[in-house]
Amino acid sequence: MSWQDIIGQNMQVRILRKAASSGRLSHAYLFTGPEGTGKESVAFELAKVLNCEGSDATRDSGSCGICHSCRTIDTFMHPDIEYVFPVESALLERNDPAKAENKRTSEARERYESLIGQKTRNPYFTPSMDRSMGILTEQVNVLQQKASFMPAQKGKKVFILSQPEKLHPSAANKLLKLLEEPPEHVLFILVSSRPESVLTTIRSRCQALKFSRIKSSDLDNWLQKAYPGLQDEMKHFIINFSRGNLRVAVDMVNSFEEGGMEIFEGIETRNKAVDFLRNVLTPNRLSEAVSGTEELSRNMGKQEIIALLASLLLFFQDIQHRIIDPDWKSLNNPDLGETIDRFVHNFPDPDFYALSTATEEAIRSIQRNVNPLLTLSAYVIRVKSLLGRS
């Protein structure tokens, strides 16, 4: 990846590129913005630029991507680049080197390596271990120790902290001390989709750089260049379904390339969303619809539920287009034309603004880790009320 490979974010790249080339980088940055906007990718590109062995890495082209330094950063093996995210405490336990690693630690390490594998395949994926208590004190202790040494190679140490809002209180205090007296050879980049939850004293010591949701036109241009064989219909669906989230877009393309349409996760999630809506709108079965959310919340993960709700937003958009223009062809879900027309017939005048607002509020609640069962149950009741079916 180079500066030219960053999708969208032209202003943010221009600011960082100019600061890097002039030697005027801040000692600490806080990259903020919605999930899937490429914040961490930009952080890693900046780390590569500062350590690239190419002679003109800080110019317009960015890192070379092929030198030893760039390749080791891509594989998370560079000695001067630390990537920190919430992990399980079992990974940080000290084991007797003469003894075999215990089962708990071994299993945690497997889960960690699986997440790193996902991050390698999809640079827009944000890892976090489910059993983690947040970014732990031991992780920041490692940063303190490594910050006391000069870079092993020419360049700069770069510490990238993903999800700093999940810093354990004692870890946050230790990080704050590092930020108060930062070594000149260390650059801190904190990356958060929830900056309001980051400790105020930490935020105040970082230069904030806000990232925007990816525009449909930028996503379209990227898909054309990166996946020239992708059919227009599939590309259109990915652009609309992902809603500017690069992680979702890449996962969808990868799923399609690996197994074809039958295991295309975006289509499967969309179909689940439509079935969910059918169950919700079945007359005189409100209690059953609410109880049905228990199965969803039990069997689907956080991102899957968000994707399901996002699918409903696109489905509602298709219905609205067909109500306004019965001949509307540019549907988000062109394969569901008959289903959309049936919905138009049965619900000719829904309040789409209220429906969309309720759906977006449910998405934000799931993103904030509100109980999925409570969120979906309240959402079901709201949708039934808006569509006049009880």
N, C-alpha and C positions, 0 to 999 in steps of 0.2 A: 504494500500500500504506500502511496505517496500523497502529497497534498492534493494532487489532481484526482485521486481516487476517493476522496471524501465526498459523500453524497450530500448535496445542499450545503448549508452552513458556510456560505462564501465569506460573509462578514467575519465570522468567528475565526476561520482559517486565515484570513487576511491579517487580523489583529495578532494572532500567534506567530504567523510567519514573519511579520515585520519585527516583532519583539525578539524573536530568536535570532534573526539575521543582524540586528543592531546590538545584541547583547543586553537587552533591557527587559528580560523576562522577570516577572514577579517571583518571589521566593515560594509563593503558594497560590494556587488557583482553586476555585470552587466552580466546577462545571455543573450547571443546572439545566433542567428542561425535562420534557416528557420522556417516558421510557421509549427506547428504540430509535432515538434521534442520532445515535452515533457518538455520544459524548466520550465513551471509553475508547472508541477507535481513534478519535482525535488525540486523546491523552497518550495512547501508545504511539501514534505517529510522531507526536512531539518528542517523546522519549527516544524514538529511533533517530529523529533529526539531530538531537543533541549528542548522540553517540555513534552516528553513522561514520564509517571509515571513508566514504566518498568525499571528495574535496569540496563539492558544492551543495552539500545536503541542506544547508540553511537557505538556499536560494529558492526560486519559485518551484523547482521540481520536488523538493522535499527529500526524503530518504531514498537511497538507491534500492533498498529491498533485497539485495543479493549479497552484500558483504556479510562477514561472520557476525558482526554485531547485530545487524538487522535480522538475520535468520535466528539468532538465539533469543532475541526479543519476541519474535513470532512464536517460538516454542516455549516461552516463559522460563528460559534457562539462563538469561543474562545475569551475571553476578551483580550488576549495579542497578537493575530494575526490579523493584519489589511491587508485587500485585497483591493487595490485601482485600479480602472480603470475608463476610461472616462464615466461620467454620466451627466444627464441633470441637469441644475441649479435648476429646480423646486424641486428636491429632497433635496436641501440644504437650502431652504427657511425656515425661522423660522415662525412657525404657532402658533397662540394663542391656548394654550392647552385647553382652555374653549370652543373653537369653533371646529366644524368638519373640517376635512382636505378638502381643496378646490379641485375641480374637476381636475385641472391641476396637482396638486401634487399627487392625488390619482392615476391618469392614469400613471404618471411617475413611481410611486412606483410599479404598476402592471407590467410595462415593465421591471423594475429593477429586481423584483422577478422572472419574467419569464427567464431572462438571468441567474440568479443564479441557477434556476432550471435546465437549460441547462448545466451549468457548473457542477452541481452535477451529472447529468446523463453521461456527457462526460467530464472528467477532462482535456482533451486536447483542449476543446473549449475556445476561447479567447473572452470574452464579451466586448462589447462597445455599448453604446446607440447611436442610429442614430442621435438623436437631440442634442447630446452633443457638447460642444465647446472645449472639451479636458478635461484633469485632471485639476480641478479648484483650485483656491487659498484656498477656504473654505475646500477642502479635505486635503490639506497640513497643514492648520491650525489645523485640528483635530489631525494629526500626531504629530505636535509640542506639543500640549497639552498632548497627551498620552505619548509622549517620556519623559516628565518631571516627570512621576511617575514610580516607580519600578513595576516589573511584579506582577500581582495580585496573581499568583501562582508561584511555583518554576519553574525556567526555564529562558527563554529569550523572550523579545518582538521581534516579527519579522514583519517588514513592507514590504509587497510584492506589488510592483508597476508595474502593467501591462501596457505596451505601454507608457513608459516614454517620447518617442518622441512626444507625444501629450500633454505634460505639457504646460499649459498656461504660458506665460512669467513670470508673477508675482508669479505663483505657483512654477516655476522652480527656481526662486531666493530664495524663502523661503526654498525649499528643499535643495538648495546648502548650506545655512547656517546650516541646520541640519547636512549635511554631513561633513562640515568643523569642527564642534565640536560635534561629535557623542557621545551620552551617551553610557557608557560601556554595559548597559543592553539591548541595541537595536541593531538588525541586519537588515540592509536594503538589499533587493534583488530587483533589477530592471530587468525586463524581456522585451526584445525588439527583434523584427525581423528586425528592421531598426535602428541599433545602430548609423549609420552615421548621423541620424537626431536628436540624443540626444545631448543636449547642451554639448559642449566640456568640460567645467569646471566640469560638473557633471560626465561625463565619466572618467575624470582624477582622480576622488576621489573614483572610484570603481575598484575592481579587476575584470577584464573581464574573463569570462569563456564561450568559444564558443562551441555550440552544433551542432552536425552533423545531416544531413538528415538520417532518419532511413533506414538501409539496408533492402533489400528484405528478406534476410535470417533471420534477427531478427524479422521482421514482420511475417514471416511464422511461426517461432517458437512460437511467442506469440499467434497467432491465433489458432495454434494447442492446446495450453494449455488452453487458455481462452474460446475457442468455439470448443470443440472437435467434436460436431455434425455437424459442417459446412462442406458442400460437397467440394471436391477438386476443382471442376470447379468454384464454387462461391469464394472460398478462393483465387484461382489464379486471378480471376477478381478483387477482392478487393485489392490484393497486387499491381497489375499493375495500377489499376485506381487511387489509393490513392497516388502513387508516393512518398512513404515515409512520408506521412502526416498522423499522428495518429488521428487527429480530423476527417478527411475524412473517415478513415478506421472504426473508432468506429461508426460514424453516419450511415455508410452503413450497418454495422452489426445490429445496433439497428433498422434501418428501415426494414430490412429483417425479423428480429425476431418479430417485432410488427405486420407486415401486409402481409408478404409473398412476392413473386416475383412481384405481380402486382403493388405494391406501392414501390418497391425497388428503392430508389431515384437514386442510381448509374446507374441502367439500364435506367431509364427514362431520366436522363441527357445525357447519351451516345446516346440514340435514338434521342434526340433533336440535339445533335452535328452532327450526320450523316445527319439528315434532313437539318440542316443548311448548311452543305457542299454541299449537292445535289442542294440546291437553288443557292448557290454561283457559282456552276459549270454549271448551265444551260446556253447554248450558247446564245449570243446576248441579254442578259438581265442583263448587269452590273448595270444599274441604279436601276433596281428593286431589285437586290441583296443588293445594298448599302442601299436603303430605308428600306429593310427588317430588317436591324440591329436596326432601331429605335424601332421596337416592342420588340426585344430582350432586348435592354438596358432599356426600360421602364418597362418590366414585370419581369425581372430577377435581383436578388440582386448581389452584388459583388462576393460573394463566389460561387454562381451558375454559373456566367459567367466564373470564373476561372476554375470551374469543367468542364464546357462545352469545354473550350479550351484544358484542360488536356486530355479530352476524345479524342479529335482530334489527339493529339500526339500519343496516343496508337493506334488509327486507322491507322495513317500513318505508325507506326511501323509494324503493321500487313501486310499492303500492301507491305512494303519493304521486309519482310520475304518471302511473297508469290512470289514476283518477283525473288528473289534469289533462292528459293526452292519452286516450285509449290505444293509440297507435305507436306509443313510445317504444323504441327498439333498443336503446342503449341501457338495458337493464344491468344491474350489478349481478343478478342471478338469471341469466338468459335461459337456463334450462328449467326454470320454475315458472315459466310464463303462465301456464294453466292454473297453477296454485295461486299465483298473484292475482289473476283475474277472478278466481273464486272468492278471494278475500275482498276484492273491490266490490263484488256483488253483495256479499254478506255484510260488509262494513263500509258503506259508501261515503260516510262523512266523519272519519275519526279525527281526533285532535292530535295531529302528528307532532306538534310542538311539545305538548304535554307528554306524549309517549316517548319522544326522544329524550326529553329532560329526565324523565323517570329512569330510562335505560342508562343514560350517562351517569346519573347519581348512583345507580346500582354498581356500575363499573368502578366509580371512584371509591365506593365503600369497600369493594373487594380489594382494590389496590391498597387501601389503608388497613387491610387485614381485619375488617369488621367480620363478624361471624357469617360465613356464607349462607347457612341455613336461614338465619334471621333476615339477611339481606334479600335472598331469593323469595322467601315467604312474603315479605312486605311488597316486593316487586310484583308478585303474582296478584295480590289484592289490588294494587294500584292499577295494573293493566286491565283487570276485569272491570274495575270501576270506570276507567276511561272509555272502555269499549261498550259499556252498558250491558255486560253479561254477568249475572251473579249466580 
